[in-house]
Amino acid sequence: MIKIRAAKPADANQIAAIYAPYVAASAVSFETDPPNAQSMRGRMAKAADRYPWLVATSEDADVVLGYAYANSFRDRPAYHWTVETSIYVAGDLQRQGVGRLLYSALIATLRAQDYVQAIAALAMPNEHTISLHESLGFRRAGMFREVGYKHGQWRDIGFWQLELTDSASPPPNPKPFSEVGVVGPY
């Protein structure tokens, strides 16, 4: 059975290990050097209590199977209610339901926090990731052509958008992650 919980600093080694192949061997990430555990801990700390970082673990051994997180979409104050989301699953567990469960928990948590929009930036081509996003309600919002150069090729980025909550005017401030916690029957 899979368990979804908030990521802890102690998970940084496993998170870095999951992410490293995406950086080194694919164009899914536009980073060129895999970050180490210390860097991952720093990223989690930077999210502070504003943005959730979640992990899927095995129930018995607490082995991290994948992780998903949200962060700032843009730095300007008007974007305060919009987040950018990311998800990474251990390579041998892709397309086995871990990502769907993990991303569903992230989306439910963001909704409970009162975020209004979620944006996913996907390196193209990426049919499996597009399929996951669209199955969870994301819709294609646009494409930037040849904006990243990795592994000897220019790469396109597609943007997918999910309305998390109705747009209120004025919108309530997003709730802290510590107040909401991981939402769902996980």
Protein Blocks (a to p, Z undefined) as FASTA:
>chain_A
ZZdddddfklmmmmmmmmmmmmmmmckbacfbdcdfklmmmmmmmnmmmbccdddddfkl
opafbdcddddfbfcfklmmpccddddddfklgonlmmmmmmmmmmmmmmmnopabdcdd
dddddfklmmmmmmnopacfbdcehkbceehiacddddddddfbdcdddddddddfklno
padjZZ
